[in-house]
Amino acid sequence: MPLPEFSYFRPKTIEGLVSLLAGHGADAKILAGGTDLFVLMRDRLVRPKCVIDIKGIEELRELSWDKGRGLMIGAAVTLNELIGSEIVEQRFGALWKAASVLADPTIRNRATLVGNICNASPAADTAPALLVLDGGVEVVGARGERTIPIRDFFVGVKRTTLERGEFVRGVRIPNPPEGAKSDYLKWGRTRGEDLAVVGVAALAADSGKKFVRVALSSVAPTPLLISEVEDIFRGEGSIEERIEKAASVVVQRISPISDVRASREYRLHMAGVLTRRVLRQLLGVS
């Protein structure tokens, strides 16, 4: 089925993009990779009158890191570009792993991190990684710029806090604590391309006491950071006891559904299994 008719724009500057969004309002959609947008258009779920291709804006292609400000990932940076970065692999392991298991190599050659979070699927692979890494979403619009903590970015299924006329310039991730490790485990139905039945990201560091974060996808209307886990690892008890308590809290806090990919009960079980597994790996518990 052919796509609906639309006008196509390819601005060269941020200012040009802001102007186009202000002029076309709700009739406009931004094209970065298009891996979600074109499917929605083909299925007539969205029918934009204009599509604004941002890949020609050099500023949005930035992928950089420094010791002070951390990692910057522009809106037009592809997942394969992320995977190819040694800095991302070495310092931001959960994000590198999440990008590596998202879709397939062909899709990742076009798909972008920013597109993945703006699609706001509860099953977004990169979202739990950004939550444990404490990412910030840099937003631009006609009224200026602002940064939205990733924990406040998702507000519902396919819904974010972006306002009309705003777009995401990029995602900035601060440097993790010294010696921190992070990882992402994805449970799907097949070894190939598939949405997550459950996805769990975790970050662990030792700064006097264990510092641990856990976040999940596919278990609630939005990707979810389980803030209580941090308190558990600041408390008393052996590492194994705290891991078990964290897994129990995760299962209590999530609200998965049953769908064609898995039952609610199976998701609850696998959320606990993956939480234990990723924490044991990061904390060196056999």
VENFENFEN-V124808 format. One record per residue. N is the residue number from 0. RES is the residue in one letter. PSI is psi as a letter, one per 30 degrees, with the letter a starting at -180 (999 if undefined). OMEGA is omega in whole degrees, -180 to 180 (* if undefined). NEAR is the number of other ideal C-beta (glycine too) atoms within 12 Angstrom. Layout:
n=N res=RES psi=PSI omega=OMEGA near=NEAR
n=N res=RES psi=PSI omega=OMEGA near=NEAR
This chain:
n=0 res=M psi=k omega=179 near=9
n=1 res=P psi=l omega=177 near=9
n=2 res=L psi=l omega=173 near=22
n=3 res=P psi=l omega=179 near=22
n=4 res=E psi=k omega=179 near=12
n=5 res=F psi=l omega=173 near=23
n=6 res=S psi=k omega=-175 near=18
n=7 res=Y psi=k omega=178 near=19
n=8 res=F psi=k omega=178 near=28
n=9 res=R psi=i omega=-178 near=20
n=10 res=P psi=l omega=180 near=31
n=11 res=K psi=f omega=-176 near=19
n=12 res=T psi=l omega=174 near=17
n=13 res=I psi=e omega=-179 near=31
n=14 res=E psi=e omega=178 near=15
n=15 res=G psi=e omega=178 near=23
n=16 res=L psi=e omega=178 near=37
n=17 res=V psi=e omega=-179 near=28
n=18 res=S psi=e omega=180 near=21
n=19 res=L psi=e omega=180 near=34
n=20 res=L psi=e omega=178 near=35
n=21 res=A psi=e omega=-177 near=23
n=22 res=G psi=e omega=-174 near=20
n=23 res=H psi=f omega=174 near=24
n=24 res=G psi=b omega=-175 near=19
n=25 res=A psi=f omega=-180 near=16
n=26 res=D psi=f omega=-175 near=22
n=27 res=A psi=k omega=171 near=33
n=28 res=K psi=k omega=179 near=36
n=29 res=I psi=k omega=176 near=40
n=30 res=L psi=j omega=172 near=40
n=31 res=A psi=d omega=174 near=40
n=32 res=G psi=e omega=179 near=34
n=33 res=G psi=g omega=-175 near=30
n=34 res=T psi=f omega=172 near=29
n=35 res=D psi=e omega=-174 near=32
n=36 res=L psi=e omega=-176 near=32
n=37 res=F psi=e omega=176 near=27
n=38 res=V psi=e omega=178 near=20
n=39 res=L psi=e omega=179 near=23
n=40 res=M psi=e omega=179 near=24
n=41 res=R psi=e omega=-179 near=17
n=42 res=D psi=g omega=178 near=14
n=43 res=R psi=g omega=176 near=13
n=44 res=L psi=f omega=169 near=16
n=45 res=V psi=k omega=-179 near=25
n=46 res=R psi=i omega=-179 near=20
n=47 res=P psi=k omega=175 near=30
n=48 res=K psi=f omega=175 near=21
n=49 res=C psi=k omega=178 near=25
n=50 res=V psi=k omega=-176 near=32
n=51 res=I psi=j omega=-179 near=39
n=52 res=D psi=j omega=-176 near=30
n=53 res=I psi=g omega=-174 near=42
n=54 res=K psi=f omega=179 near=29
n=55 res=G psi=f omega=-179 near=21
n=56 res=I psi=j omega=-173 near=32
n=57 res=E psi=e omega=-179 near=16
n=58 res=E psi=f omega=-177 near=26
n=59 res=L psi=f omega=179 near=38
n=60 res=R psi=g omega=-177 near=23
n=61 res=E psi=k omega=170 near=25
n=62 res=L psi=j omega=-172 near=34
n=63 res=S psi=l omega=179 near=22
n=64 res=W psi=k omega=168 near=26
n=65 res=D psi=l omega=-173 near=15
n=66 res=K psi=f omega=-177 near=12
n=67 res=G psi=e omega=-171 near=11
n=68 res=R psi=f omega=179 near=16
n=69 res=G psi=b omega=-173 near=26
n=70 res=L psi=k omega=175 near=37
n=71 res=M psi=k omega=-179 near=35
n=72 res=I psi=j omega=-179 near=46
n=73 res=G psi=l omega=-174 near=33
n=74 res=A psi=f omega=-178 near=41
n=75 res=A psi=g omega=179 near=38
n=76 res=V psi=k omega=-178 near=43
n=77 res=T psi=l omega=178 near=35
n=78 res=L psi=e omega=178 near=42
n=79 res=N psi=e omega=175 near=26
n=80 res=E psi=e omega=175 near=26
n=81 res=L psi=e omega=-178 near=41
n=82 res=I psi=e omega=-179 near=30
n=83 res=G psi=f omega=-178 near=19
n=84 res=S psi=k omega=177 near=27
n=85 res=E psi=e omega=178 near=14
n=86 res=I psi=e omega=179 near=26
n=87 res=V psi=e omega=-179 near=37
n=88 res=E psi=e omega=-174 near=22
n=89 res=Q psi=e omega=-172 near=17
n=90 res=R psi=f omega=-175 near=28
n=91 res=F psi=h omega=-170 near=43
n=92 res=G psi=e omega=-179 near=34
n=93 res=A psi=e omega=180 near=46
n=94 res=L psi=e omega=178 near=49
n=95 res=W psi=e omega=-179 near=36
n=96 res=K psi=e omega=-179 near=35
n=97 res=A psi=e omega=178 near=45
n=98 res=A psi=e omega=-177 near=43
n=99 res=S psi=f omega=-177 near=28
n=100 res=V psi=g omega=179 near=35
n=101 res=L psi=k omega=176 near=47
n=102 res=A psi=b omega=-178 near=35
n=103 res=D psi=l omega=-175 near=19
n=104 res=P psi=e omega=-179 near=19
n=105 res=T psi=e omega=178 near=15
n=106 res=I psi=e omega=-178 near=26
n=107 res=R psi=f omega=178 near=30
n=108 res=N psi=f omega=177 near=22
n=109 res=R psi=e omega=-175 near=28
n=110 res=A psi=k omega=-178 near=39
n=111 res=T psi=l omega=174 near=42
n=112 res=L psi=e omega=-178 near=49
n=113 res=V psi=e omega=176 near=47
n=114 res=G psi=e omega=-179 near=44
n=115 res=N psi=e omega=-180 near=46
n=116 res=I psi=e omega=180 near=49
n=117 res=C psi=f omega=174 near=40
n=118 res=N psi=f omega=172 near=38
n=119 res=A psi=h omega=173 near=30
n=120 res=S psi=k omega=174 near=31
n=121 res=P psi=f omega=-178 near=36
n=122 res=A psi=g omega=-177 near=40
n=123 res=A psi=k omega=-177 near=45
n=124 res=D psi=e omega=-174 near=48
n=125 res=T psi=f omega=-175 near=54
n=126 res=A psi=e omega=179 near=47
n=127 res=P psi=e omega=178 near=54
n=128 res=A psi=e omega=179 near=53
n=129 res=L psi=e omega=179 near=45
n=130 res=L psi=e omega=-180 near=45
n=131 res=V psi=f omega=178 near=51
n=132 res=L psi=f omega=174 near=45
n=133 res=D psi=h omega=-179 near=35
n=134 res=G psi=l omega=175 near=46
n=135 res=G psi=k omega=-177 near=30
n=136 res=V psi=j omega=-179 near=39
n=137 res=E psi=j omega=-171 near=34
n=138 res=V psi=k omega=179 near=35
n=139 res=V psi=k omega=176 near=35
n=140 res=G psi=a omega=-178 near=24
n=141 res=A psi=f omega=-178 near=21
n=142 res=R psi=g omega=177 near=14
n=143 res=G psi=a omega=-176 near=14
n=144 res=E psi=l omega=174 near=19
n=145 res=R psi=l omega=177 near=21
n=146 res=T psi=k omega=-180 near=24
n=147 res=I psi=j omega=174 near=29
n=148 res=P psi=k omega=-176 near=23
n=149 res=I psi=f omega=179 near=44
n=150 res=R psi=f omega=179 near=27
n=151 res=D psi=g omega=-172 near=22
n=152 res=F psi=e omega=-177 near=36
n=153 res=F psi=k omega=-179 near=38
n=154 res=V psi=f omega=180 near=18
n=155 res=G psi=l omega=179 near=15
n=156 res=V psi=j omega=180 near=19
n=157 res=K psi=g omega=-179 near=21
n=158 res=R psi=k omega=178 near=18
n=159 res=T psi=l omega=179 near=30
n=160 res=T psi=g omega=175 near=24
n=161 res=L psi=k omega=177 near=29
n=162 res=E psi=l omega=-179 near=22
n=163 res=R psi=k omega=-180 near=17
n=164 res=G psi=f omega=178 near=25
n=165 res=E psi=l omega=173 near=30
n=166 res=F psi=l omega=179 near=41
n=167 res=V psi=j omega=176 near=44
n=168 res=R psi=e omega=-180 near=37
n=169 res=G psi=a omega=178 near=39
n=170 res=V psi=k omega=176 near=44
n=171 res=R psi=k omega=-179 near=35
n=172 res=I psi=k omega=179 near=42
n=173 res=P psi=l omega=176 near=27
n=174 res=N psi=k omega=177 near=26
n=175 res=P psi=l omega=176 near=33
n=176 res=P psi=l omega=-179 near=24
n=177 res=E psi=k omega=179 near=13
n=178 res=G psi=g omega=-179 near=17
n=179 res=A psi=k omega=173 near=30
n=180 res=K psi=k omega=177 near=33
n=181 res=S psi=l omega=-179 near=45
n=182 res=D psi=l omega=178 near=39
n=183 res=Y psi=k omega=176 near=44
n=184 res=L psi=k omega=-178 near=38
n=185 res=K psi=k omega=176 near=38
n=186 res=W psi=j omega=180 near=35
n=187 res=G psi=l omega=-179 near=25
n=188 res=R psi=f omega=-177 near=19
n=189 res=T psi=l omega=175 near=14
n=190 res=R psi=f omega=-180 near=10
n=191 res=G psi=a omega=-178 near=12
n=192 res=E psi=k omega=179 near=20
n=193 res=D psi=l omega=171 near=23
n=194 res=L psi=l omega=179 near=28
n=195 res=A psi=k omega=166 near=41
n=196 res=V psi=e omega=170 near=36
n=197 res=V psi=k omega=173 near=46
n=198 res=G psi=k omega=-180 near=47
n=199 res=V psi=k omega=173 near=52
n=200 res=A psi=k omega=177 near=52
n=201 res=A psi=l omega=174 near=48
n=202 res=L psi=k omega=180 near=46
n=203 res=A psi=k omega=176 near=37
n=204 res=A psi=l omega=180 near=25
n=205 res=D psi=j omega=179 near=20
n=206 res=S psi=i omega=-174 near=15
n=207 res=G psi=e omega=170 near=11
n=208 res=K psi=l omega=-179 near=19
n=209 res=K psi=k omega=176 near=35
n=210 res=F psi=j omega=-172 near=30
n=211 res=V psi=k omega=171 near=44
n=212 res=R psi=k omega=177 near=46
n=213 res=V psi=k omega=176 near=54
n=214 res=A psi=l omega=-174 near=51
n=215 res=L psi=l omega=171 near=50
n=216 res=S psi=l omega=177 near=49
n=217 res=S psi=g omega=-179 near=43
n=218 res=V psi=g omega=-177 near=42
n=219 res=A psi=l omega=178 near=33
n=220 res=P psi=f omega=176 near=21
n=221 res=T psi=l omega=168 near=33
n=222 res=P psi=k omega=-165 near=46
n=223 res=L psi=k omega=171 near=38
n=224 res=L psi=k omega=-179 near=38
n=225 res=I psi=j omega=-172 near=38
n=226 res=S psi=f omega=-179 near=22
n=227 res=E psi=f omega=-179 near=25
n=228 res=V psi=e omega=179 near=40
n=229 res=E psi=e omega=180 near=26
n=230 res=D psi=e omega=180 near=20
n=231 res=I psi=e omega=-176 near=31
n=232 res=F psi=f omega=170 near=35
n=233 res=R psi=f omega=-176 near=21
n=234 res=G psi=a omega=-176 near=19
n=235 res=E psi=l omega=179 near=13
n=236 res=G psi=l omega=178 near=16
n=237 res=S psi=l omega=178 near=14
n=238 res=I psi=e omega=-179 near=26
n=239 res=E psi=e omega=178 near=17
n=240 res=E psi=e omega=179 near=19
n=241 res=R psi=e omega=175 near=33
n=242 res=I psi=e omega=180 near=35
n=243 res=E psi=e omega=179 near=22
n=244 res=K psi=e omega=178 near=30
n=245 res=A psi=e omega=179 near=45
n=246 res=A psi=e omega=179 near=36
n=247 res=S psi=e omega=179 near=23
n=248 res=V psi=e omega=178 near=29
n=249 res=V psi=e omega=-178 near=44
n=250 res=V psi=e omega=179 near=32
n=251 res=Q psi=e omega=-172 near=18
n=252 res=R psi=f omega=-174 near=26
n=253 res=I psi=l omega=-179 near=38
n=254 res=S psi=i omega=-177 near=20
n=255 res=P psi=l omega=177 near=34
n=256 res=I psi=l omega=168 near=23
n=257 res=S psi=k omega=176 near=15
n=258 res=D psi=a omega=-176 near=18
n=259 res=V psi=f omega=-177 near=10
n=260 res=R psi=f omega=-179 near=23
n=261 res=A psi=l omega=176 near=26
n=262 res=S psi=l omega=176 near=16
n=263 res=R psi=e omega=-177 near=22
n=264 res=E psi=e omega=180 near=14
n=265 res=Y psi=e omega=178 near=22
n=266 res=R psi=e omega=177 near=34
n=267 res=L psi=e omega=180 near=30
n=268 res=H psi=e omega=-176 near=23
n=269 res=M psi=f omega=176 near=36
n=270 res=A psi=e omega=177 near=43
n=271 res=G psi=e omega=180 near=34
n=272 res=V psi=e omega=-177 near=23
n=273 res=L psi=e omega=177 near=39
n=274 res=T psi=e omega=177 near=48
n=275 res=R psi=e omega=-175 near=31
n=276 res=R psi=e omega=-177 near=27
n=277 res=V psi=e omega=179 near=44
n=278 res=L psi=e omega=177 near=42
n=279 res=R psi=e omega=178 near=25
n=280 res=Q psi=e omega=-175 near=25
n=281 res=L psi=e omega=-176 near=38
n=282 res=L psi=g omega=176 near=31
n=283 res=G psi=h omega=178 near=14
n=284 res=V psi=k omega=-177 near=20
n=285 res=S psi=999 omega=* near=9
